[in-house]
Amino acid sequence: MGKIILRLDRVMADRKISLKELSEKVGVTNVNLSKMKTGKISAIRFSTLEAICEALDCQPGDILEYVSEESEEAGQ
C-alpha cells in the first residue's frame, strides 16, 4: 500500500514563510504545524488544510503527495 507524504516544508520554503508566521495566519499551534511539517501526523482536518492553502496561496496537491508502493520499492 502506498502512502501520503506531506510537503509542507517545501511549500513554506518556496513562500519564504516561517513556522511562527504560518501558525499565526492559520491559527494552529507551532507544535502541531511542526508535526505536519515533519510528517509526524496521521490525519489533517479539511478546515486546517483550507487555512494552510489560503495562507500559502497554494493547492492541497502542492502540500500532499501520494507515493505508490511500486514507487517506494523502486526508490530503495
C-alpha positions in Angstrom: 0.0 0.0 0.0 1.3 3.5 -0.8 1.4 6.5 1.5 0.7 10.2 1.6 3.7 12.4 2.1 3.3 16.0 3.4 5.4 18.6 1.5 4.5 21.5 3.8 8.2 22.2 4.5 8.9 22.6 0.7 5.9 24.9 0.1 6.9 27.0 3.2 10.4 27.3 1.9 9.2 28.3 -1.5 7.0 31.0 0.0 9.7 32.1 2.5 7.4 31.8 5.5 8.4 30.8 9.0 6.6 28.2 11.1 5.7 31.0 13.6 4.2 33.2 10.8 2.2 30.4 9.3 1.0 29.4 12.8 -0.3 32.9 13.4 -2.0 33.1 10.0 -3.6 29.6 10.2 -4.5 29.5 13.9 -2.7 26.2 14.6 0.0 25.8 17.2 3.6 25.7 16.3 3.8 22.2 17.8 1.0 20.9 15.5 2.4 22.7 12.4 5.9 21.3 13.2 4.4 17.8 13.3 2.8 18.4 9.9 6.0 19.8 8.5 7.9 16.7 9.6 5.2 14.2 8.5 4.5 13.0 12.1 0.7 13.1 11.8 -1.8 10.6 10.6 -4.7 12.9 9.8 -5.5 16.5 8.9 -8.8 18.4 9.1 -10.1 19.9 5.9 -10.5 23.2 7.7 -6.8 23.2 8.6 -5.8 22.2 5.1 -8.0 25.0 3.7 -6.5 27.6 6.1 -2.9 26.4 5.2 -3.7 26.6 1.4 -5.2 30.1 1.9 -2.2 31.3 3.9 0.3 29.9 1.4 -1.7 30.6 -1.7 -1.4 27.0 -2.9 -3.5 23.9 -3.7 -3.8 20.8 -1.5 -1.8 18.9 -4.1 1.1 21.2 -3.5 1.2 20.0 0.1 0.1 16.4 -0.2 1.8 13.8 -2.4 0.8 10.2 -2.9 3.6 7.7 -3.3 2.6 4.2 -4.6 4.1 1.1 -3.2 5.8 0.5 -6.6 7.5 3.9 -6.3 8.6 3.2 -2.8 10.2 -0.2 -3.9 11.9 1.4 -6.9 13.4 4.1 -4.7 15.1 1.6 -2.4 
